[in-house]
């Protein structure tokens, strides 16, 4: 897995560098006399986890219908983008943030959501990621035919990325003090245990596919701002350390130190009897998560971009060009 991730990251870097150092030949060969632009900037915005834990009232849903707004986290970072044409861009982004989910955050309207609230699990994780995406501006592709560049430019984006996470779960003492513990070393679902050969230990660094859409607003020739929603498809169901079924808690003593075994026994099953009064632990084999759907996360970003290098036109000429009639008239 590590070799695969290293290969992907190197490939992304090589692709980006090839665009960075070959913009002149790209623009000449594919885009006539257009001079490729380079832009740098930063972004910030809320991020939301989409996985087994938390969710809205009713049965578990997919995508944004299952967001817990009250658990909103923040992601922030920077980017560099190359525009071989005004309708196409290649962007490298690096950012940090966090994700969080809690079964107790689920609203209560009936009995469907009470099963998840009875599970009573939570998690948090820091998040570090880098990705390379292609941005496509369809409106600019069309307006090139009439020599016009809009100030409002919708775009779509898709690419490949790498992210690092480290899920933690909490235990609350009798006096109300909450303590967080790293979950991966505790093997809460039997990952890497001989008794569960289909449950391999998961890597904390994974590949994802970022995809989304945005709207760029041209403020001046030098500065622009964008609003972007970007969703990351992942290939793991363990961002929140929850995926399949509860295991036999006695196995923790076999594979972990006495101290970790004691923590794992408590943190892997924090059942609180809501639907089943008096229940404080599920039997081994009881469903804990949904292995048929991998975890993901989504961010809504505000981006500020600054164009580097000399400008082709003054701002006044740019504004004038926005208001003139097309060449064909």
N, C-alpha and C positions, 0 to 999 in steps of 0.2 A: 504493500500500500504506500509506504514511504517513497519507494522508487517511482511509483506511478505519479504521486503528487509532485515530486521533484521534477519529473519529466514534463508535467503539465505546466508548472510554474516557469520552467526554462523556456518552453515553447512559447508561452504568452509573452515573456520578456523579449525573445528573439523577434517575434512578430511585430511587437510594438517598436522595437529599435529599428527594424527594417523600414517602418513607415517614418520614423523620426529622422533617419539619415538619408532617406531616398525620396523626400517629398518633391524635390525638383524634377526628377525623372518621372515620378508618378504623374505629376500635374502636366508635364509635357506630353507624355505618352497617351494618357487617358483623358485629359481634360483641357487640351489645347493650351492656351496661354494663361490660364488661371494659375495664380500663385498660391501655393498651399499656405494655410494659416496655422499658427500654433497658439493655443490658448491654455492658460492655467487658471486655477480657481480653488474654491473651497465649498463644502456643502455641510449642511446640518439639518436634522429633522427627527421626527419620532419614528421609532421602530416597534414592530409588534410580532410576537411569536405565534405560530400556527402549528399546533401539535396535539399530543394526547392530553396534556394538562390544561386546566382552565376551560374557557369557552363561555358561551351564552346560555340562557335558559333553554330548556328543551333538550332534545337529543343532540349529540355532537354534530356540528355542521362542517362544511368545507370552506376554505379560503376566508375572505373578510367577514363573512357572517358569524364567525366564531371569535372575533376580536374582543379582548377585554381592555377597554379604553383606560380604565383606572390603573392598569399595569404598564402603561406606555413608558418606554425607555427612549434614550436619546442616542443617536449615532452621528458622528462628525468625522470629517476627513478632508482630503484634498485630491485634486485630479490634474492631469495634463491631457489635452486633446489635440489631435491633428486633423485639419480639414483639407483633404486634397481637392474638394469641391464644396460649394456652399450647401449641397444636399447630402453630403456624406462625411462622417467623422469617425475617428478611432480614438477611444478614450481609455486611459489607464487611471483607475481610482484606488486609493488606499484609505481605509477608515477604521475607526474603533468605536465600540459602543457596548451595549448589553442587551440581554433578553431576559424575560421573566414570565412565569405563569404560576397560578395558584388555584387549586380546586375550590377553595373557599371564596374566590372572587365570582363564582358563577351565580347569576341571579336565579331566584326561585319562583317559578310559576306553577309547577306541577310536580310530578314524581320522576320524570325522565332525568332531569339534571341532578336529582338527589343521589343517584347512584354514584355519580362522579364526586359530589360533595362528601359522600360517605367514604370514598377512597382517601380523601384528605391529604393528597400529596402536593408538593410545591417544588419549584426549582428556580434558580437564577444562574446566569453565566455571563462572563465578559465575552466580548466578540471582537475579533480582529480579522479583517478580510482585505483582499486585493482582487480586482477583476479587470479584465479587458473587454470592452463592449464596442459594438458597431452602432452608430447612431444614423438613422435614415430620416431625412427631411423631405417628405413627398411634395409638400407645397412648393419648396424651393426648386425641386426638379421640374415642376410644371411652370413656375413663373420665370424660369430661365429662358423659356421660349419667347417671352415678351419683354425681356430685359427689365425685370422688376424683382426686388427683394423685399418681402414682407417683414414688418416689425414683429409680428406674432407668428412664431414658427413651431407648429406641432411636430413631434418626432416619435419614433419608436426605437427601441434599443434591445439588443440581445448579445450575449457573450459567454465567457467562461471565467470562473473565479476560484479562489482558494480561501477557506475561512478556518479559523481556529476557535475552539470553544472549550469550556471546562465546567460541566454542570455541577452545581451544588444543591443540596437539599438541607432542610432545617429541622431541628428538634427544639421543642420549647420546654423549658424546665417548669417545675411546679410554681416557681415565683414569677413566671411570665417571661423569662430571659430566653431569647431565641439565638441559637448557635448554628452556624452553617458549616457543612462538611462536604469535601470533594466526594462525588458519588462514584466516579469510575473505579477507583481502587477498591470500593466496597462490593463490586459485582452484584448489585442488587437483584438482577434477574438471572444470575448464574452464568454470566459471560465467562468463557474460558474454563468452565467446570466440566469434568469428564461426564457427569450425569446429564449434561445438556450439550451434546456435541454440535447441535445446530446453532448454538448461541456463541458466536465468536466475540472476542474482545474488540470493541470499536475504537477507531482512531480518533484522536481529538483534533486532527487536521484533516479536512475533507474538501472535496471538489464540489462546486455548485454551479448552477446556470442562472445568472441574473437576466431578467427580462422585464420590460415595462414600457412606459410611455411618458412623455413630458411635453411641456410647452415652454419654448424659449422666447424671451422678450428682449428685443434689441434696444438698449437704452442709448448707446452711442456706438461709434465705430470701435471704441476701445472696450466698453463694458457691456455686459449682458447679464440677465438673470433668468433662471429656469425653475419651474416647479415640476418635480419628477416623482412618479410612483414606480418603485422597482421591487419586484418579487424574486426571491431566490429559491429555486428548486434545488433541494439537496438529495443526496443518495444515502442518507442515514435516518434511522428512526430514533436515534439516541441523543439528540440535542438536549432533550429534557430527561434522559436516562430512563424513559418509560417506553416499552414496546410490546411485550407479550404477556406472560402469566407470572403469578407469584410462585416462588420456589420453596422448597423445604428449608425452613430457617436453620435447621441443624447443620446444613452444609456450610454455613458461614464459619463454624468452628473448625471445619476440616481444611478450609482454604485460606482463612485469614488469621491474623494475630488475635489474641483474646480481646484486646482493646477494640480493634476494628470490627470483629465479629459482633461484639455487643452493640456497637453503633449501627452496623448493617441490619441487625435483627429488628431494631426499632425504626430505622429510617426507611426501610424497604416496604414496610406495611404499617401505616399510621391510621388504620381504619377507625372511624368514629361512627358508632352505631346510630344512624339517623333513620334509615328505613328498617333496619334490623336492630332494635334496641338491645343493648348489652354486647353486641358484636365488637370485638377489638382486634380480631385477626382473621384474615381469609385463609381457607384451606389451600395447600399447594395445588397448582393447576388452575386456580380461579383466574379469570381474565383480569389483567392489570392495565393493558394498553391495547392499541390496535396496530398489529404489525403489517396490515395491508396498505397503510398510508404513511409515507415518510414525512418527517417534520420539515417545515419551511419557515420563512420569515419575510416580512415586507416592511419597506421604509417609504416614507413620504419626505422628499428632500427639497430644501431650498438651496439652489446653487447660485453662486456668483462667479462669473467668468471674466477674465481679463485677457485681451488679445495682446500678444507680444509682437515686437518688430515694427517696421514702418507701416504707416497706413497708406492705402492706395488713394483715398479721397478724404477731403476734409469733412467734418460733420455737416456743414452747411450744404455741401455738394451731395452728401448722402441723403439728407432730408429732401433736397430738391429732386433727386432721382426717384424718390418715393412718390412724388406728386406729378411727375411728367407723364405724358401720354406714351404708350408703347411705341417702339421703333417702327412698327409696321404702319402706323398712322402718320 
